[in-house]
Amino acid sequence: MDVRASEPLAAEQTIDRPAPFAAWWAVAVLLLFYIFSTIDRSIITMMVQPLERDLHVTDFQISLLQGPAFGVFYVICGLPMGWLVDRFPRRLICAAGVVVWGVATSFCGAAANVAQLAVGRMGVGVGESVLTPAAHSMIAEQFPPRRLATAMSIYTLGSVLGFGISLATGGEVVHLVTHMPPVRLPLLGMVRAWQLAFLMVGLPTLLITPLVFTLRERRVRAKGARSAPSAAEIEAEAARRLEASAFFRRNWRLVLGLPFAFGLLNVLCQAYTAWTPTFMIRGFGWNSAQAGLAFGAIMVFGGVAGQMFAAVCIDGLYGRGVKNAHVLYPIVALALSIPCVIGAFLCGQPQLFLVLIAVFFTLTYPFVGYAAAALQLFAPAAARGRVSAVFLAIVTLIGTAFGPTLPAWLNDHAFHGRLGVSLALTSAVVAPLVALALWRAGGVMKAMAA
């Protein structure tokens, strides 16, 4: 395999990096968008009980709304969005995506049946598919390699914070509005409690859209580039696009293998995030507010601490020459946390459950930031958006297709309501596959970095 064109952040490029404040401001704004996107996609997790009651659906049908209805369209649209990000102004593309997913979340609040709700979830997937390819492209060109995992991980905190906020506040909102009678709204008529919750999280998303225009568009440029494009610069741009195509051909084992490994890890993450609140409500007799607050606190505090700890460890190891640090860390974290997860779902004690499940959400759950950084280390500038889109497509498709649905299917057809056993068995089967796939991907990384 020819790896000469894939050395980390190739030396033939000169990076016109912004001042530190501008770079970190971009991370902060993109983090805010990621928080809102995660809230909008995950608020449905706290609505399992009212949705099953009002729409007369099963756990498996709910899992299709949680996973494939969103994830398939997120994946399908993510690949062309990555292409657009590499060629057109990223601020405009990002703003359009924010508007689409905000409107789609609000449409879920107007849905009168499961088909309309599925359409809304598809729209959320379409809109959100643009954010992370654009964010990864912008962040990767503003930070040096030794800081990239940290910057990416801070951006990815949006997932942890957004999901934690959606659990904590969404659970409280659902608990409150569930005890309210249906209300009449202009244009919509009578709306149920869960519809009101969708509207309460979808509409504010539209208000933050203008922030995207505070970001500065910067591109990696050839050495000696001038403000006006010359024939040589046009030829150099064509060469960079050819280099991007060559990168995918030469390094397909990394471009596909690393996302596949982390996609298997995402199966576990999606399974736990989709069904842990419901497990707490059914198994411990808690209401949605109690379950959301407890699980949300674990997600926020454990996830933030774990995200930053992982980023510091990986950047430190990589700087010391451990070229497979981005996969070595999750293998160790998985070995430590999976026994705790299995014990959590089988112990039957609420306090012990919270302690054990927190181990996974601190050590293993916050992986997307450093996993995406691993690919960006090798990607040429002209391919960053597409590399990010491929990564997200594979990770999301595998995770959302099997994460929510596998334990739900086991619960409906094998264990007949014993959700904890279904989740424990899912953990025991999937975790060894994750470790094996990560180890193989790490070997490819070491070979490319040699």
QUIRA-V224639 format. One record per residue. N is the residue number from 1. RES is the residue in one letter. SS is DSSP state (2 for helix, 1 for strand, 0 for the rest). PSI is psi in radians with two decimals (999 if undefined). OMEGA is omega in radians with two decimals (NA if undefined). Layout:
# QUIRA-V224639
n,res,ss,psi,omega
N,RES,SS,PSI,OMEGA
N,RES,SS,PSI,OMEGA
This chain:
# QUIRA-V224639
n,res,ss,psi,omega
1,M,0,2.24,-3.13
2,D,0,2.03,-3.08
3,V,0,0.13,-3.04
4,R,2,-0.58,-3.13
5,A,2,0.03,-3.02
6,S,2,0.30,3.08
7,E,0,2.56,-3.03
8,P,0,2.11,3.08
9,L,0,1.31,-2.95
10,A,0,2.47,-3.00
11,A,0,-0.29,-3.09
12,E,0,-0.02,3.13
13,Q,1,2.46,3.02
14,T,1,2.22,-3.07
15,I,0,2.06,3.05
16,D,0,1.44,-3.02
17,R,0,2.53,3.09
18,P,0,3.05,3.03
19,A,0,2.69,-3.11
20,P,2,-0.70,-3.13
21,F,2,-0.79,-3.13
22,A,2,-0.68,3.13
23,A,2,-0.80,-3.12
24,W,2,-0.50,3.03
25,W,2,-0.73,3.10
26,A,2,-0.76,3.11
27,V,2,-0.73,-3.11
28,A,2,-0.78,-3.14
29,V,2,-0.78,3.12
30,L,2,-0.61,3.04
31,L,2,-0.76,3.13
32,L,2,-0.77,3.10
33,F,2,-0.69,-3.13
34,Y,2,-0.65,3.08
35,I,2,-0.85,-3.12
36,F,2,-0.68,-3.14
37,S,2,-0.68,-3.13
38,T,2,-0.68,3.07
39,I,2,-0.81,-3.08
40,D,2,-0.63,-3.12
41,R,2,-0.48,-2.97
42,S,2,-0.07,-3.12
43,I,2,-0.45,-3.14
44,I,2,-0.40,3.14
45,T,2,-0.58,-3.12
46,M,2,0.06,-3.04
47,M,2,0.27,-3.07
48,V,2,-0.86,-3.08
49,Q,2,-0.93,-3.14
50,P,2,-0.57,3.11
51,L,2,-0.76,3.11
52,E,2,-0.61,3.14
53,R,2,-0.83,-3.02
54,D,2,-0.58,-3.08
55,L,2,-0.08,3.08
56,H,0,0.97,3.14
57,V,0,2.82,-3.12
58,T,0,3.04,3.07
59,D,2,-0.74,-3.10
60,F,2,-0.70,3.11
61,Q,2,-0.67,3.06
62,I,2,-0.70,-3.13
63,S,2,-0.54,3.09
64,L,2,-0.63,3.06
65,L,2,-0.70,3.14
66,Q,2,-0.73,-3.00
67,G,0,-1.50,-2.99
68,P,2,-0.68,-3.12
69,A,2,-0.66,3.06
70,F,2,-0.90,-2.93
71,G,2,-0.68,-3.10
72,V,2,-0.76,-3.13
73,F,2,-0.52,3.02
74,Y,2,-0.72,-3.13
75,V,2,-0.85,-3.08
76,I,2,-0.74,-3.11
77,C,2,-0.38,-3.09
78,G,2,-0.67,-3.10
79,L,2,-0.88,3.06
80,P,2,-0.52,3.08
81,M,2,-0.68,3.07
82,G,2,-0.68,3.08
83,W,2,-0.76,3.12
84,L,2,-0.70,-3.13
85,V,2,-0.62,-3.13
86,D,2,-0.21,-3.00
87,R,2,-0.35,-3.03
88,F,0,2.92,-3.12
89,P,0,2.12,-3.03
90,R,2,-0.49,-3.13
91,R,2,-0.76,-3.14
92,L,2,-0.75,3.14
93,I,2,-0.75,-3.13
94,C,2,-0.75,3.14
95,A,2,-0.73,3.11
96,A,2,-0.72,3.12
97,G,2,-0.73,3.13
98,V,2,-0.77,3.14
99,V,2,-0.76,-3.10
100,V,2,-0.83,-3.08
101,W,2,-0.51,3.06
102,G,2,-0.76,3.10
103,V,2,-0.71,-3.12
104,A,2,-0.70,3.08
105,T,2,-0.73,3.10
106,S,2,-0.61,3.09
107,F,2,-0.61,3.06
108,C,2,-0.59,3.10
109,G,2,-0.32,3.09
110,A,2,-0.04,-3.08
111,A,0,2.37,-3.14
112,A,0,-0.15,-3.13
113,N,0,3.06,-3.04
114,V,2,-0.54,3.13
115,A,2,-0.77,3.11
116,Q,2,-0.64,3.10
117,L,2,-0.68,3.10
118,A,2,-0.70,3.10
119,V,2,-0.74,3.10
120,G,2,-0.74,3.11
121,R,2,-0.64,3.06
122,M,2,-0.74,3.12
123,G,2,-0.65,3.06
124,V,2,-0.75,3.11
125,G,2,-0.72,3.13
126,V,2,-0.86,-3.09
127,G,2,-0.75,-3.06
128,E,2,-0.26,-3.10
129,S,0,-0.33,-3.09
130,V,0,-0.43,-2.93
131,L,2,-0.96,-3.00
132,T,2,-0.67,3.01
133,P,2,-0.73,3.10
134,A,2,-0.74,-3.12
135,A,2,-0.80,3.13
136,H,2,-0.71,3.14
137,S,2,-0.77,-3.12
138,M,2,-0.73,-3.10
139,I,2,-0.71,-3.06
140,A,2,-0.50,-3.12
141,E,0,-0.02,-3.10
142,Q,0,-0.10,-3.11
143,F,0,2.53,3.08
144,P,0,2.81,-3.09
145,P,2,-0.64,-3.07
146,R,2,-0.19,3.12
147,R,2,0.01,-2.98
148,L,2,-0.74,3.14
149,A,2,-0.65,3.12
150,T,2,-0.84,-3.14
151,A,2,-0.77,3.11
152,M,2,-0.68,-3.11
153,S,2,-0.62,3.08
154,I,2,-0.77,3.05
155,Y,2,-0.76,-3.08
156,T,2,-0.24,3.00
157,L,2,-0.38,3.10
158,G,2,-0.63,3.11
159,S,2,-0.81,-3.12
160,V,2,-0.87,-3.12
161,L,2,-0.75,-3.12
162,G,2,-0.77,3.14
163,F,2,-0.70,3.10
164,G,2,-0.75,3.12
165,I,2,-0.73,-3.14
166,S,2,-0.59,3.09
167,L,2,-0.88,-3.05
168,A,2,-0.93,-3.12
169,T,2,-0.65,3.13
170,G,2,-0.70,3.09
171,G,2,-0.72,3.12
172,E,2,-0.75,3.12
173,V,2,-0.83,-3.14
174,V,2,-0.72,3.13
175,H,2,-0.72,-3.11
176,L,2,-0.85,-3.05
177,V,2,-0.37,3.10
178,T,2,-0.52,-3.14
179,H,0,0.13,3.07
180,M,0,2.58,3.01
181,P,0,2.80,3.06
182,P,0,2.51,-3.12
183,V,1,2.70,3.13
184,R,1,2.19,3.12
185,L,1,2.60,3.09
186,P,0,2.41,3.12
187,L,0,-0.56,-3.07
188,L,0,-0.40,-3.07
189,G,1,-2.50,-3.13
190,M,1,2.27,3.11
191,V,1,2.51,3.11
192,R,0,3.05,-3.08
193,A,2,-0.83,-3.09
194,W,2,-0.53,3.08
195,Q,2,-0.70,3.12
196,L,2,-0.66,3.12
197,A,2,-0.73,3.09
198,F,2,-0.75,3.14
199,L,2,-0.64,-3.10
200,M,2,-0.43,3.10
201,V,2,-0.42,-3.08
202,G,2,-0.76,-3.06
203,L,2,-0.71,3.12
204,P,2,-0.43,3.11
205,T,2,-0.65,-3.10
206,L,2,-0.45,-3.07
207,L,2,-0.41,-3.09
208,I,0,-0.04,-3.07
209,T,2,-0.74,-3.10
210,P,2,-0.35,-3.13
211,L,2,-0.43,-3.10
212,V,2,-0.46,-3.09
213,F,2,-0.01,2.99
214,T,2,-0.15,3.13
215,L,0,2.64,-3.09
216,R,0,2.31,3.11
217,E,0,2.11,3.09
218,R,0,2.58,3.13
219,R,0,2.59,2.98
220,V,0,2.36,-3.10
221,R,1,2.78,3.12
222,A,1,2.71,3.09
223,K,0,2.40,3.10
224,G,0,0.26,-3.11
225,A,0,2.49,3.08
226,R,0,2.98,-3.06
227,S,0,-0.62,3.13
228,A,0,2.26,-3.10
229,P,0,2.30,3.07
230,S,0,3.06,3.10
231,A,2,-0.67,3.13
232,A,2,-0.67,-3.14
233,E,2,-0.66,3.08
234,I,2,-0.73,3.10
235,E,2,-0.67,3.11
236,A,2,-0.66,3.11
237,E,2,-0.72,3.08
238,A,2,-0.67,3.11
239,A,2,-0.66,3.13
240,R,2,-0.61,3.10
241,R,2,-0.65,3.05
242,L,2,-0.65,3.10
243,E,2,-0.68,3.12
244,A,2,-0.77,3.11
245,S,2,-0.70,3.13
246,A,2,-0.60,3.13
247,F,2,-0.79,-3.14
248,F,2,-0.69,-3.13
249,R,2,-0.74,-3.04
250,R,2,-0.49,-2.95
251,N,0,0.59,-3.09
252,W,2,-0.49,3.13
253,R,2,-0.64,3.09
254,L,2,-0.80,-3.06
255,V,2,-0.58,3.12
256,L,2,-0.66,-3.03
257,G,2,-0.73,-3.14
258,L,2,-0.83,3.06
259,P,2,-0.61,3.10
260,F,2,-0.77,3.14
261,A,2,-0.81,3.14
262,F,2,-0.41,3.02
263,G,2,-0.68,3.06
264,L,2,-0.70,3.06
265,L,2,-0.62,3.13
266,N,2,-0.42,3.03
267,V,2,-0.81,3.12
268,L,2,-0.78,-3.12
269,C,2,-0.78,-3.14
270,Q,2,-0.63,3.10
271,A,2,-0.80,-3.09
272,Y,2,-0.75,-3.12
273,T,2,-0.58,-3.12
274,A,2,-0.61,-2.93
275,W,2,-0.17,3.13
276,T,2,-0.80,3.10
277,P,2,-0.73,3.12
278,T,2,-0.68,3.07
279,F,2,-0.73,-3.14
280,M,2,-0.68,3.14
281,I,2,-0.80,-3.11
282,R,2,-0.72,-3.03
283,G,2,-0.59,-3.06
284,F,2,-0.07,3.14
285,G,0,0.35,3.13
286,W,0,2.75,3.00
287,N,0,3.06,-3.05
288,S,2,-0.58,3.13
289,A,2,-0.77,3.13
290,Q,2,-0.80,3.14
291,A,2,-0.75,-3.13
292,G,2,-0.72,-3.13
293,L,2,-0.78,-3.11
294,A,2,-0.86,-3.11
295,F,2,-0.64,3.10
296,G,2,-0.68,3.10
297,A,2,-0.71,3.09
298,I,2,-0.77,-3.12
299,M,2,-0.78,-3.06
300,V,2,-0.99,-3.04
301,F,2,-0.82,3.11
302,G,2,-0.74,-3.11
303,G,2,-0.75,3.13
304,V,2,-0.84,3.13
305,A,2,-0.76,-3.14
306,G,2,-0.68,3.12
307,Q,2,-0.84,-3.10
308,M,2,-0.65,3.10
309,F,2,-0.78,3.13
310,A,2,-0.77,-3.11
311,A,2,-0.78,-3.14
312,V,2,-0.77,3.13
313,C,2,-0.81,-3.06
314,I,2,-0.77,3.09
315,D,2,-0.69,3.12
316,G,2,-0.80,3.13
317,L,2,-0.74,-3.14
318,Y,2,-0.71,3.11
319,G,2,-0.39,3.12
320,R,0,0.14,3.04
321,G,0,0.08,3.10
322,V,0,1.59,-2.96
323,K,0,-0.24,3.06
324,N,0,0.44,-3.09
325,A,2,-0.56,-3.08
326,H,2,-0.31,3.06
327,V,2,-0.42,3.11
328,L,2,-0.72,-3.13
329,Y,2,-0.90,-3.12
330,P,2,-0.48,3.08
331,I,2,-0.81,3.11
332,V,2,-0.76,-3.14
333,A,2,-0.70,3.14
334,L,2,-0.75,-3.14
335,A,2,-0.57,3.14
336,L,2,-0.56,-2.95
337,S,2,-0.51,-3.06
338,I,2,-0.74,3.05
339,P,2,-0.61,3.10
340,C,2,-0.70,3.13
341,V,2,-0.82,3.14
342,I,2,-0.76,3.08
343,G,2,-0.64,-3.12
344,A,2,-0.80,-3.07
345,F,2,-0.18,-3.13
346,L,2,-0.17,-2.98
347,C,2,-0.58,3.13
348,G,0,0.14,-3.13
349,Q,0,2.08,-3.03
350,P,2,-0.80,-3.08
351,Q,2,-0.78,3.12
352,L,2,-0.66,3.09
353,F,2,-0.83,-3.10
354,L,2,-0.70,3.13
355,V,2,-0.81,-3.07
356,L,2,-0.73,-3.12
357,I,2,-0.48,3.12
358,A,2,-0.48,3.13
359,V,2,-0.80,3.13
360,F,2,-0.79,-3.05
361,F,2,-0.20,3.02
362,T,2,-0.80,-3.03
363,L,2,-0.69,-2.87
364,T,0,-0.64,-3.04
365,Y,0,-0.75,-3.05
366,P,0,1.32,-3.04
367,F,0,-0.34,-2.92
368,V,2,-0.67,-3.09
369,G,2,-0.95,-3.10
370,Y,2,-0.47,3.08
371,A,2,-0.77,3.10
372,A,2,-0.65,3.12
373,A,2,-0.58,-3.14
374,A,2,-0.72,3.11
375,L,2,-0.69,-3.11
376,Q,2,-0.41,3.08
377,L,0,-0.54,-3.05
378,F,0,-0.28,-2.99
379,A,0,2.34,2.99
380,P,0,2.75,-3.03
381,A,2,-0.67,-3.07
382,A,2,-0.07,-3.10
383,A,2,0.07,-3.00
384,R,2,-0.74,3.14
385,G,2,-0.73,-3.14
386,R,2,-0.66,3.07
387,V,2,-0.77,3.11
388,S,2,-0.72,-3.13
389,A,2,-0.73,3.10
390,V,2,-0.78,3.11
391,F,2,-0.90,-3.11
392,L,2,-0.65,-3.13
393,A,2,-0.85,-3.09
394,I,2,-0.81,-3.13
395,V,2,-0.77,-3.10
396,T,2,-0.76,-3.10
397,L,2,-0.84,-3.13
398,I,2,-0.79,-3.08
399,G,2,-0.83,-3.08
400,T,2,-0.44,3.12
401,A,2,-0.66,-3.02
402,F,2,-0.43,-3.08
403,G,2,-1.06,3.12
404,P,2,-0.57,-2.97
405,T,2,-0.59,-3.08
406,L,2,-0.93,3.09
407,P,2,-0.55,3.11
408,A,2,-0.74,3.11
409,W,2,-0.78,3.10
410,L,2,-0.68,-3.11
411,N,2,-0.68,-3.12
412,D,2,-0.62,-2.93
413,H,2,-0.36,-3.08
414,A,0,-0.79,-3.03
415,F,0,-0.08,2.93
416,H,0,1.04,3.04
417,G,0,-0.10,3.12
418,R,0,1.35,-3.02
419,L,2,-0.64,3.13
420,G,2,-0.73,3.11
421,V,2,-0.70,3.12
422,S,2,-0.75,3.14
423,L,2,-0.66,3.12
424,A,2,-0.74,3.13
425,L,2,-0.70,3.06
426,T,2,-0.75,3.14
427,S,2,-0.81,-3.07
428,A,2,-0.56,-3.10
429,V,2,-0.74,-2.99
430,V,2,-0.63,-3.02
431,A,2,-0.79,3.11
432,P,2,-0.60,3.09
433,L,2,-0.67,3.10
434,V,2,-0.85,-3.10
435,A,2,-0.74,3.14
436,L,2,-0.79,-3.12
437,A,2,-0.69,3.10
438,L,2,-0.73,-3.13
439,W,2,-0.73,3.13
440,R,2,-0.71,3.11
441,A,2,-0.62,3.10
442,G,2,-0.62,3.08
443,G,2,-0.67,3.10
444,V,2,-0.73,3.12
445,M,2,-0.77,-3.13
446,K,2,-0.69,3.14
447,A,2,-0.69,-3.12
448,M,2,-0.58,-3.09
449,A,2,-0.16,-3.08
450,A,0,999,NA
